[in-house]
Amino acid sequence: MGVQGRRSGVSSTAHQAEDAREPTFAVALGAGGARGLAHIPILEAFDELGLKPAALAGSSMGALIGAAYAAGMEGRAIRDYTLRTLRDRSTLMAAVLKARVGRLVDMVSGGGHPFTVDAERLLDLLLPDVVPERFEELVIPFRVVATDYFARAEAVFAEGPLLPPVAASIAIPSLIRPVRVRERPLIDGGAVNPLPFDHLIGRADVLIAVDVTGGPVPHPARTPGGFELMFGALQIMQGAIVAAKLKIYRPQIVVRPAVDRFRVLDFFEARAILAAAEPAKDELKREIERHFAHSRHARPPL
């Protein structure tokens, strides 16, 4: 950019200011159910380094946590809010039951599971008040990925009402009913794009992708069944999608917190998940410093 600027007559002082700027970075927060709580320590790393992303993208749990961070909440505040919310199990379960829309008759009539939850109602009860109603009111530009069920394709949102796309992005099949947005039924973004870094390519100097789909579980103690088997199969598919995407394009930094042993609905294991992500947080800080130093040194001389 400096060379091109000199050719167009831009002053040397302007180039010095441009070359002195910090590199920018963009962050993709992936799908993973309760494992997605590991995004929180990663966001804390940015705050502790005094950095803010130029852009964010989120899918499923990454969309939920990303919405709070894009609204201006710091990682530590998101941690405190999450632990406070999950600590009171009776209040949380009451909120889930209040958001329930399924009926027992649905199980035999083909209408769905009797404990299906309305995601928009649930988010309205649980999201912090700082999260605004529209994308345009966010502090950090943010893209949310959901899945258009009938189109069998992703649906990406970056403007307009914020809550419906986030609700759609976390709509795990059989647990949360589809969310209608623009007259289309949308489900969990992780079904098609569990790590949406492709929507951030070219938007910053450094691209960071946080993958919480999980890997192989060492020494399994039992055979899974029921919901665990269904959700586990979904995460296996998500992991395969991420692996295929990374063969085509790999962000400069890929973060994988060690959360493999946690299941999709292990939200009451929040403290353990956060603790398990701490080593990845420390490694990320070192990676950011290394990449930022490289970006500064790689700029053309004046």
Secondary structure, DSSP 8 states (H G I E B T S, - for coil): -HHHHHHTT--HHHHHHHHHS---EEEEE---GGGGGGHHHHHHHHHHHT---SEEEEETHHHHHHHHHHTT--HHHHHHHHHHHHH-HHHHHHHHHHTB---HHHHHHTS--TT-B-HHHHHHHHS-TTS-SBGGG-SS-EEEEEEETTTTEEEEE-SSBSHHHHHHHT--TTTB--EEETTEEEE-GGGT-SS-GGGSTTSSSEEEEE--S----SS--S---HHHHHHHHHHHHHHHHHHHHHHH---SEEE--S-TTS-TT-GGGHHHHHHHHHHHHHHHHHHHHHHHHHHHHHS---
